[in-house]
Amino acid sequence: MSRCPSRRCARGAAAPEVTPQRVAFAEPPVPPPMARAKSAQMQEFGAVGGARPQAADAIAAAPAALAPAREAIADLDAAAYSATFKIAGPAFVPGDGSAKTFPLSSRKLEPRLTIRAAPALDPTAYLEAHIVNDEEAPLLPGQLTVQRDGVFVGTSRIALVAPGDAADFGFGADDMVKVMRVPVKRKENEPTWFGQTKTDAREFKTSVKNLHGFPVSVTIVDQIPFSENTAITVETLPQTTPPTEKQPGDKRGVLAWSFDLPPNETRDIRLAWRLKWPAERDIVLEPAPH
């Protein structure tokens, strides 16, 4: 049985996704729904709940599940606009609503490895594999069980990868690469009269150290808030380390730094930004809509 430390398994196999954060003026809260609407919902719930004993009886009366069929690798029939997987022999699917899995294919891919971290969310360095689907059929979407060197390291998900497209997969934490992000400075002003501008300036330092005996490729992802209101301005300060990529994946405010790190060396990245807005208003950070 493969085992891994519970803390490592719980944090998953890949670095967390850095999503854009929008800064906006705080708005008054929306009033709660009408009481009668809540009452109507409770009545509807009660009506549905009343039917549950009958459903339970129907399930109890259902025949026992069939024995699982022998699993076999499917044959691929790829055409210009479709791909069909033909499972050899009969296959039985239980009629009780439970999930059933069938192996469709087995592939061996040669990935390009890199270290990826999003230290504002998680200081863990994750090993990431970049692959290109050079087969005739797509890689289907679903959940992944990730193993490295025969050891379970976590779970992840895969979106549909069409033939010729690329995808990145997390392969768990790399404890030989240390990542630390610390706040260096924060400066706010307190306006003394109406109409003055309020500011909030922040600076962070991220340090990456390679404890391996060989060089590694590293990508650090971080973010600054962005504004869609002309009365709120966001500016990147000069002490910021120039990023390798701005807005990766068209994500506003997200930055990425990619570099090769020799063994037993440390690289520092600085990120500094400043907000300005009218002092008589309050601001909030919120997830940007997709």
C-alpha positions as CSV (number, residue, x, y, z in Angstrom):
1,M,0.0,0.0,0.0
2,S,1.4,3.4,-1.0
3,R,1.4,6.0,1.8
4,C,2.4,9.7,2.1
5,P,2.4,12.2,4.9
6,S,-1.2,13.3,5.6
7,R,-0.3,17.0,5.4
8,R,1.2,16.5,1.9
9,C,-1.7,14.5,0.6
10,A,-4.2,17.0,2.0
11,R,-2.6,19.9,0.1
12,G,-3.0,18.2,-3.3
13,A,-0.5,17.6,-6.1
14,A,-0.3,21.0,-7.8
15,A,0.3,24.6,-6.8
16,P,-3.0,26.5,-6.1
17,E,-4.3,28.6,-8.9
18,V,-3.8,32.3,-8.6
19,T,-7.0,34.1,-9.6
20,P,-7.3,37.8,-10.3
21,Q,-8.4,40.1,-7.5
22,R,-10.3,43.3,-8.3
23,V,-10.3,46.3,-6.0
24,A,-13.6,48.2,-5.9
25,F,-15.5,50.6,-3.7
26,A,-17.4,48.9,-0.9
27,E,-21.2,48.9,-1.5
28,P,-24.0,48.7,1.1
29,P,-25.1,45.1,1.8
30,V,-28.1,43.7,-0.1
31,P,-31.2,43.3,2.1
32,P,-32.1,39.7,3.1
33,P,-34.8,37.8,1.1
34,M,-38.5,38.2,2.2
35,A,-39.6,35.9,5.0
36,R,-42.5,34.6,2.9
37,A,-40.1,33.5,0.2
38,K,-38.1,31.5,2.8
39,S,-41.3,30.0,4.0
40,A,-42.3,28.9,0.5
41,Q,-38.9,27.3,0.1
42,M,-39.3,25.4,3.3
43,Q,-42.8,24.1,2.3
44,E,-41.3,23.0,-1.0
45,F,-38.5,21.2,0.8
46,G,-41.0,19.5,3.1
47,A,-43.0,18.2,0.1
48,V,-39.9,16.8,-1.5
49,G,-38.8,15.4,1.8
50,G,-42.1,13.6,2.2
51,A,-41.4,11.5,-0.8
52,R,-38.1,10.2,0.4
53,P,-39.4,7.1,2.3
54,Q,-40.9,5.9,-1.0
55,A,-37.6,6.4,-2.7
56,A,-35.8,4.5,0.1
57,D,-38.3,1.6,-0.3
58,A,-37.6,1.5,-4.0
59,I,-33.9,1.3,-3.4
60,A,-34.3,-1.4,-0.8
61,A,-36.4,-3.4,-3.3
62,A,-33.8,-3.1,-6.0
63,P,-31.9,-6.3,-6.9
64,A,-28.4,-6.8,-5.7
65,A,-25.6,-5.2,-7.8
66,L,-24.0,-7.4,-10.5
67,A,-20.5,-8.6,-10.0
68,P,-18.0,-6.2,-11.5
69,A,-16.9,-7.0,-15.1
70,R,-13.3,-7.8,-16.0
71,E,-11.5,-4.6,-17.0
72,A,-9.9,-4.5,-20.4
73,I,-8.1,-1.8,-22.4
74,A,-10.3,-0.3,-25.1
75,D,-9.4,0.0,-28.8
76,L,-9.2,3.5,-30.3
77,D,-11.0,4.2,-33.6
78,A,-10.0,7.8,-34.4
79,A,-11.7,9.6,-37.3
80,A,-11.5,13.2,-38.6
81,Y,-14.2,14.6,-36.2
82,S,-14.5,11.9,-33.6
83,A,-12.7,9.3,-31.5
84,T,-14.4,6.1,-30.4
85,F,-13.1,3.8,-27.6
86,K,-14.3,0.2,-28.1
87,I,-14.2,-1.9,-25.0
88,A,-13.4,-5.5,-25.7
89,G,-16.1,-7.9,-24.5
90,P,-19.3,-7.1,-22.6
91,A,-19.4,-4.4,-19.9
92,F,-22.0,-4.1,-17.2
93,V,-22.9,-0.8,-15.5
94,P,-24.9,-1.0,-12.2
95,G,-28.3,0.6,-12.3
96,D,-28.1,2.1,-8.8
97,G,-26.6,5.4,-9.8
98,S,-23.1,4.5,-8.6
99,A,-20.0,5.5,-10.7
100,K,-18.2,2.9,-12.7
101,T,-14.8,3.3,-14.3
102,F,-13.3,1.6,-17.3
103,P,-9.6,1.9,-18.5
104,L,-9.6,3.3,-22.0
105,S,-5.9,3.6,-22.8
106,S,-2.4,3.6,-21.4
107,R,0.2,6.1,-22.6
108,K,3.8,6.9,-21.8
109,L,4.7,10.6,-22.2
110,E,8.0,12.4,-21.8
111,P,7.3,15.6,-19.8
112,R,9.3,18.8,-19.3
113,L,9.7,19.2,-15.5
114,T,9.6,22.5,-13.6
115,I,9.1,23.8,-10.1
116,R,6.0,25.9,-9.6
117,A,4.9,27.9,-6.5
118,A,2.2,30.4,-5.6
119,P,3.7,31.6,-2.3
120,A,1.0,34.2,-1.6
121,L,-1.4,31.2,-1.2
122,D,0.9,28.3,-0.3
123,P,4.7,28.4,0.2
124,T,5.1,24.8,-1.0
125,A,7.2,24.2,-4.1
126,Y,5.4,21.7,-6.5
127,L,6.9,19.6,-9.2
128,E,5.0,20.2,-12.4
129,A,5.1,18.2,-15.7
130,H,4.4,19.9,-19.0
131,I,3.2,17.4,-21.7
132,V,2.0,17.6,-25.3
133,N,-0.7,15.3,-26.4
134,D,0.8,13.8,-29.6
135,E,-1.9,11.1,-29.9
136,E,-4.8,10.9,-32.3
137,A,-7.4,11.1,-29.6
138,P,-8.0,13.7,-26.9
139,L,-7.1,13.3,-23.2
140,L,-10.5,13.2,-21.6
141,P,-11.4,15.5,-18.6
142,G,-11.7,14.1,-15.1
143,Q,-9.9,13.5,-11.8
144,L,-6.3,12.3,-11.6
145,T,-4.7,10.2,-9.0
146,V,-1.0,11.3,-9.0
147,Q,1.9,9.0,-8.1
148,R,5.6,9.8,-8.1
149,D,8.2,7.1,-7.8
150,G,5.4,4.7,-6.9
151,V,4.1,6.8,-4.0
152,F,0.8,8.5,-3.9
153,V,1.3,12.3,-3.7
154,G,-2.3,13.7,-4.2
155,T,-5.1,14.2,-6.5
156,S,-5.7,16.7,-9.3
157,R,-8.0,17.4,-12.3
158,I,-7.5,17.5,-16.0
159,A,-9.4,19.4,-18.6
160,L,-9.9,18.1,-22.1
161,V,-6.6,18.1,-24.0
162,A,-7.1,17.9,-27.7
163,P,-4.5,16.3,-30.0
164,G,-1.6,18.6,-30.4
165,D,-2.4,20.7,-27.3
166,A,-0.3,20.9,-24.2
167,A,-1.2,20.5,-20.5
168,D,0.5,20.9,-17.1
169,F,0.1,18.3,-14.3
170,G,1.2,18.7,-10.7
171,F,3.3,15.9,-9.3
172,G,3.3,16.8,-5.6
173,A,5.6,18.8,-3.3
174,D,9.3,19.0,-3.8
175,D,10.8,19.5,-0.3
176,M,14.3,20.1,-1.8
177,V,13.2,23.5,-3.0
178,K,12.3,26.0,-0.3
179,V,10.1,29.0,-1.0
180,M,9.4,31.8,1.5
181,R,7.4,35.0,0.9
182,V,7.6,37.7,3.6
183,P,6.1,41.3,3.8
184,V,8.9,43.8,3.6
185,K,7.1,47.1,4.0
186,R,3.6,48.5,4.3
187,K,2.8,52.2,4.3
188,E,-0.6,53.8,4.7
189,N,-1.6,57.5,5.0
190,E,-4.4,58.8,7.1
191,P,-6.0,61.9,5.4
192,T,-6.6,64.9,7.6
193,W,-9.3,66.7,5.5
194,F,-12.1,65.8,3.2
195,G,-11.3,65.1,-0.5
196,Q,-7.7,64.0,0.2
197,T,-6.4,60.8,-1.4
198,K,-5.8,57.7,0.6
199,T,-2.9,55.4,-0.2
200,D,-1.8,51.9,0.7
201,A,1.7,50.7,-0.4
202,R,3.0,47.2,0.1
203,E,6.2,45.3,-0.7
204,F,6.9,41.6,-0.5
205,K,10.1,39.5,-1.0
206,T,10.0,35.9,-2.2
207,S,13.1,33.8,-1.7
208,V,13.6,30.5,-3.6
209,K,16.5,28.1,-2.6
210,N,17.4,25.0,-4.5
211,L,18.7,22.2,-2.2
212,H,19.1,19.7,-5.0
213,G,22.5,18.8,-6.4
214,F,21.4,19.8,-9.9
215,P,19.8,22.9,-11.4
216,V,16.0,23.2,-11.6
217,S,13.6,25.3,-13.6
218,V,11.4,27.5,-11.4
219,T,8.2,29.5,-12.0
220,I,6.9,31.8,-9.2
221,V,3.3,33.2,-9.6
222,D,2.1,36.2,-7.6
223,Q,-0.4,39.0,-8.1
224,I,-1.4,42.6,-7.5
225,P,-5.0,43.9,-7.4
226,F,-6.4,45.6,-10.5
227,S,-9.1,48.3,-10.7
228,E,-11.9,48.9,-13.2
229,N,-12.8,52.2,-11.6
230,T,-10.9,55.3,-12.7
231,A,-11.2,56.7,-9.2
232,I,-9.1,53.8,-7.9
233,T,-5.5,53.5,-9.2
234,V,-3.1,50.6,-8.9
235,E,0.6,51.1,-9.7
236,T,3.6,48.8,-9.7
237,L,6.5,50.3,-7.8
238,P,10.1,50.5,-9.3
239,Q,11.6,48.0,-6.8
240,T,9.5,45.2,-8.3
241,T,11.6,42.5,-10.1
242,P,10.5,42.6,-13.7
243,P,8.3,39.6,-14.4
244,T,8.9,37.1,-17.2
245,E,5.2,37.1,-18.1
246,K,2.4,39.5,-17.4
247,Q,-1.2,38.2,-17.2
248,P,-0.5,34.5,-17.9
249,G,-3.6,32.9,-19.1
250,D,-5.1,36.4,-19.6
251,K,-5.5,36.8,-15.8
252,R,-5.4,40.5,-14.9
253,G,-3.0,41.4,-12.2
254,V,-1.3,38.0,-12.2
255,L,2.5,37.9,-12.7
256,A,5.0,35.1,-13.3
257,W,8.8,34.9,-12.9
258,S,10.5,31.9,-14.6
259,F,14.3,31.2,-14.2
260,D,16.8,28.4,-13.9
261,L,18.2,28.0,-10.4
262,P,21.6,26.4,-9.9
263,P,22.2,23.9,-7.0
264,N,22.5,25.3,-3.5
265,E,21.7,28.9,-4.7
266,T,19.0,31.3,-3.7
267,R,17.0,33.8,-5.9
268,D,15.0,36.7,-4.5
269,I,12.0,38.3,-6.1
270,R,10.5,41.6,-5.0
271,L,6.9,42.7,-5.7
272,A,5.7,46.2,-4.6
273,W,2.5,48.1,-5.5
274,R,0.5,51.0,-4.3
275,L,-3.3,51.8,-4.2
276,K,-4.8,55.3,-4.4
277,W,-8.5,56.2,-3.8
278,P,-10.7,59.0,-2.4
279,A,-10.4,59.0,1.4
280,E,-14.1,59.4,1.9
281,R,-14.8,55.9,0.4
282,D,-13.9,52.4,1.6
283,I,-12.5,49.8,-0.8
284,V,-12.7,46.0,-0.8
285,L,-10.8,43.2,-2.7
286,E,-13.0,40.7,-4.4
287,P,-12.6,37.8,-6.9
288,A,-12.8,39.0,-10.5
289,P,-15.8,37.6,-12.4
290,H,-14.9,35.0,-15.1
